[in-house]
Amino acid sequence: MYNLINDVKKKNPLVLHYTNEVTINDCANITLALGASPLMSYSKEEVEEVVSIANAVVINIGTMNSSYLDLFIEAGKMANKYNKPVILDPVGVFATKTRKDFINRLLNEVKFQVIKGNSSEIKYIGGFDVRGKGVDSFDDEEDLLEIIKKIAIKLECVVASTGKIDIITDGKNTTKVHNGTQKLKSITGTGCMTASLIGSYLGCTNNILQAATMGVITMSLSGELADKEEIPIGSFKVKLMDNVYKLNEETIKKFGRVEM
């Protein structure tokens, strides 16, 4: 699995982003740092053409620009038409009914290979009550792993849930990543960038679970390595990008704490 990082650098897959306007520059740069090639688009006119040449497609609802919503649906449908893997990042899905309704529309109209979000976003999509607003709930006694596995089975895709322990599962096979640092929560865009990393790996393999795992561990481990020094948050962000750029198979094997 870890040799996928070499495959990204050799293949230089094209990762098409329909993404958050706040973090679009970071997503492009993290894709380049890993060795893939980013393409950002908000154009309805070119959607079929750019999807057809991409190796993977990332859809991120972050800033919920009304003029882009139909485009995101169309991009997802085109990705399905051309058999391109699609990653969904349901940013802040529990924040408003509008976000929830749009995510439901995406899930109904587009087949996603990976859904990546923090644990609250993933649980909310799966019907778990994360805010006490009357959403149907799983048994509160079940641990997070069992909840995420149920959601992966329900949505028929790989789910990557990030948190203190990252969980990546297709409902049957599961990987846990124990790397990370609290500082990853202190800068904007680490979740969005993780989706870009997953897309980069997905462009090089048909093993969706491994690609999602590698995307998550690349972010978590690079953040952990960046936080080994007592540095302020601005410097941490630079170090994070540097560590993604320098990351290799040997470093992942040496410092990665992955449970399969």
C-alpha positions as CSV (number, residue, x, y, z in Angstrom):
1,M,0.0,0.0,0.0
2,Y,2.7,2.5,1.0
3,N,4.3,2.2,-2.5
4,L,1.3,4.2,-3.8
5,I,3.2,7.3,-2.9
6,N,5.8,6.4,-5.6
7,D,3.1,5.7,-8.1
8,V,1.6,9.2,-7.6
9,K,5.0,10.8,-8.4
10,K,5.5,8.6,-11.4
11,K,2.0,8.9,-12.9
12,N,1.3,12.5,-12.0
13,P,-2.5,11.9,-12.0
14,L,-4.8,14.8,-12.9
15,V,-7.1,15.6,-10.0
16,L,-10.1,17.7,-10.9
17,H,-11.5,19.9,-8.1
18,Y,-14.9,21.4,-7.7
19,T,-14.1,22.7,-4.3
20,N,-14.2,25.2,-1.5
21,E,-13.3,28.7,-2.5
22,V,-11.7,29.4,0.9
23,T,-9.2,26.5,0.5
24,I,-8.8,26.1,-3.2
25,N,-5.2,27.4,-3.3
26,D,-4.2,25.0,-0.5
27,C,-5.9,22.1,-2.3
28,A,-4.0,22.8,-5.4
29,N,-0.6,23.2,-3.6
30,I,-1.0,20.0,-1.5
31,T,-1.8,18.1,-4.7
32,L,1.3,19.4,-6.3
33,A,3.4,18.7,-3.2
34,L,2.4,15.0,-3.3
35,G,3.3,14.8,-7.0
36,A,-0.1,14.9,-8.6
37,S,-1.5,17.6,-10.9
38,P,-4.5,19.8,-9.8
39,L,-7.1,21.2,-12.1
40,M,-9.7,23.6,-10.6
41,S,-12.9,24.5,-12.4
42,Y,-16.2,26.2,-11.9
43,S,-17.2,26.2,-15.6
44,K,-20.4,24.5,-16.8
45,E,-19.2,24.8,-20.4
46,E,-16.2,22.6,-19.9
47,V,-17.4,20.1,-17.4
48,E,-17.7,17.0,-19.7
49,E,-14.3,17.8,-21.3
50,V,-12.3,18.2,-18.1
51,V,-14.0,15.3,-16.4
52,S,-13.2,13.0,-19.3
53,I,-9.5,13.7,-19.1
54,A,-9.2,13.6,-15.3
55,N,-8.0,10.7,-13.2
56,A,-10.1,11.6,-10.2
57,V,-12.7,14.2,-9.2
58,V,-13.1,15.9,-5.9
59,I,-16.4,17.6,-4.9
60,N,-16.3,19.8,-1.8
61,I,-19.4,21.8,-0.8
62,G,-17.5,24.0,1.6
63,T,-18.6,27.5,0.7
64,M,-22.0,26.5,-0.8
65,N,-22.0,29.0,-3.6
66,S,-25.6,28.8,-5.1
67,S,-24.3,29.3,-8.7
68,Y,-22.2,26.1,-8.4
69,L,-24.6,23.6,-7.0
70,D,-26.0,22.3,-10.3
71,L,-22.5,22.2,-11.6
72,F,-21.4,19.9,-8.8
73,I,-24.2,17.6,-9.6
74,E,-23.3,17.6,-13.3
75,A,-19.6,17.0,-12.6
76,G,-20.5,14.0,-10.4
77,K,-22.8,12.5,-13.1
78,M,-20.1,13.0,-15.7
79,A,-17.5,11.3,-13.5
80,N,-19.9,8.3,-13.3
81,K,-20.4,8.4,-17.0
82,Y,-16.7,8.3,-17.7
83,N,-15.9,5.9,-14.8
84,K,-13.8,8.4,-12.9
85,P,-13.5,7.9,-9.1
86,V,-15.3,10.7,-7.2
87,I,-14.6,11.9,-3.7
88,L,-17.2,13.8,-1.7
89,D,-16.3,16.2,1.1
90,P,-19.6,17.2,2.8
91,V,-18.2,20.2,4.7
92,G,-20.4,21.4,7.5
93,V,-23.3,19.2,6.4
94,F,-25.0,19.5,9.8
95,A,-24.8,23.3,9.9
96,T,-27.9,24.0,7.8
97,K,-30.9,22.3,6.3
98,T,-29.7,23.6,2.9
99,R,-26.4,21.7,3.2
100,K,-28.2,18.6,4.3
101,D,-30.6,18.7,1.4
102,F,-27.9,19.3,-1.1
103,I,-25.8,16.4,0.2
104,N,-28.9,14.2,0.0
105,R,-29.3,15.3,-3.6
106,L,-25.7,14.5,-4.4
107,L,-25.9,11.1,-2.8
108,N,-29.1,10.3,-4.7
109,E,-27.8,11.4,-8.1
110,V,-24.1,10.6,-8.0
111,K,-22.2,7.4,-7.1
112,F,-19.2,8.2,-4.9
113,Q,-16.2,6.0,-4.4
114,V,-15.1,7.8,-1.2
115,I,-16.8,10.1,1.3
116,K,-14.4,11.9,3.5
117,G,-15.3,14.0,6.5
118,N,-14.8,14.6,10.2
119,S,-16.6,12.2,12.5
120,S,-19.5,14.6,13.1
121,E,-20.1,15.1,9.3
122,I,-20.0,11.4,8.6
123,K,-22.3,10.5,11.5
124,Y,-24.8,13.1,10.4
125,I,-24.9,11.9,6.8
126,G,-25.5,8.4,8.1
127,G,-28.4,9.5,10.2
128,F,-26.7,9.8,13.6
129,D,-27.9,12.6,15.8
130,V,-24.9,14.9,16.3
131,R,-26.8,18.0,17.3
132,G,-29.9,16.9,19.0
133,K,-32.1,18.2,16.2
134,G,-34.3,15.1,15.8
135,V,-32.2,13.2,13.3
136,D,-32.7,9.4,13.4
137,S,-30.0,7.9,15.6
138,F,-28.1,4.7,15.8
139,D,-27.7,3.1,19.2
140,D,-25.8,5.5,21.3
141,E,-24.0,2.6,22.9
142,E,-22.2,1.6,19.8
143,D,-18.7,2.8,19.3
144,L,-17.7,5.1,16.5
145,L,-16.1,2.3,14.5
146,E,-19.3,0.3,14.3
147,I,-21.3,3.5,13.3
148,I,-18.8,4.3,10.5
149,K,-18.9,0.7,9.2
150,K,-22.7,0.8,9.1
151,I,-22.6,4.1,7.2
152,A,-20.1,2.7,4.6
153,I,-22.4,-0.2,4.0
154,K,-25.5,2.0,3.8
155,L,-23.8,4.4,1.3
156,E,-22.0,1.6,-0.6
157,C,-18.6,3.3,-0.6
158,V,-15.4,3.8,1.3
159,V,-15.9,6.2,4.2
160,A,-12.9,8.1,5.6
161,S,-13.7,9.6,9.0
162,T,-11.1,11.9,10.5
163,G,-10.6,12.6,14.1
164,K,-8.4,11.7,17.1
165,I,-8.3,8.3,15.4
166,D,-8.9,8.2,11.7
167,I,-11.2,5.4,10.5
168,I,-11.2,4.3,6.9
169,T,-13.6,1.5,6.0
170,D,-15.8,-0.1,3.3
171,G,-17.9,-1.7,6.0
172,K,-16.0,-5.0,5.9
173,N,-12.4,-4.0,5.8
174,T,-11.2,-1.3,8.1
175,T,-8.0,0.7,8.7
176,K,-7.3,3.0,11.7
177,V,-4.6,5.7,11.5
178,H,-3.3,6.8,14.9
179,N,-1.0,9.6,13.7
180,G,-1.9,13.2,13.9
181,T,-1.8,16.4,15.9
182,Q,-4.2,18.9,17.4
183,K,-2.6,21.6,15.3
184,L,-4.3,20.2,12.2
185,K,-7.5,21.6,13.6
186,S,-6.0,25.1,14.0
187,I,-5.5,25.9,10.3
188,T,-8.1,26.1,7.6
189,G,-8.3,23.5,5.0
190,T,-6.6,20.4,6.3
191,G,-9.8,18.4,5.7
192,C,-10.2,19.8,2.2
193,M,-6.6,19.0,1.5
194,T,-7.0,15.5,2.7
195,A,-9.7,15.0,0.0
196,S,-7.2,16.2,-2.6
197,L,-4.6,13.7,-1.3
198,I,-7.2,10.9,-1.5
199,G,-8.0,12.0,-5.1
200,S,-4.3,12.0,-6.0
201,Y,-3.9,8.4,-4.8
202,L,-7.2,7.3,-6.4
203,G,-5.8,8.4,-9.7
204,C,-3.2,5.7,-9.5
205,T,-5.0,2.6,-8.2
206,N,-8.3,0.7,-8.3
207,N,-8.0,-0.2,-4.6
208,I,-10.2,2.5,-3.2
209,L,-9.7,1.6,0.5
210,Q,-5.9,1.8,0.1
211,A,-6.1,5.1,-1.7
212,A,-8.3,6.6,1.0
213,T,-6.0,5.3,3.7
214,M,-3.0,6.7,2.0
215,G,-4.6,10.1,1.7
216,V,-5.5,10.2,5.3
217,I,-2.2,9.0,6.6
218,T,-0.3,11.4,4.4
219,M,-2.1,14.3,6.1
220,S,-2.0,12.9,9.6
221,L,1.6,11.8,9.6
222,S,2.8,15.0,7.8
223,G,1.1,17.0,10.5
224,E,2.5,15.0,13.3
225,L,6.0,15.3,11.9
226,A,5.6,19.1,11.4
227,D,4.5,19.4,15.1
228,K,7.6,17.8,16.5
229,E,9.0,21.3,16.9
230,E,7.4,24.0,19.1
231,I,6.5,26.3,16.2
232,P,3.6,28.8,15.8
233,I,0.7,28.0,13.6
234,G,1.8,29.9,10.5
235,S,5.1,28.0,10.5
236,F,3.3,24.8,11.2
237,K,1.3,25.2,7.9
238,V,4.5,25.7,6.0
239,K,6.1,22.6,7.7
240,L,3.0,20.6,6.9
241,M,3.3,21.3,3.2
242,D,7.0,20.6,3.3
243,N,6.5,17.2,5.0
244,V,3.9,16.2,2.4
245,Y,6.5,17.1,-0.3
246,K,9.3,15.1,1.4
247,L,7.2,12.1,2.4
248,N,8.3,8.8,1.1
249,E,7.6,5.1,1.6
250,E,10.3,4.7,4.1
251,T,9.1,7.5,6.3
252,I,5.6,6.1,6.3
253,K,6.8,2.7,7.3
254,K,9.0,4.1,10.1
255,F,6.6,6.6,11.7
256,G,3.1,5.5,10.5
257,R,0.9,4.0,13.2
258,V,-1.6,2.1,11.1
259,E,-3.9,-0.6,12.4
260,M,-5.6,-2.9,9.8
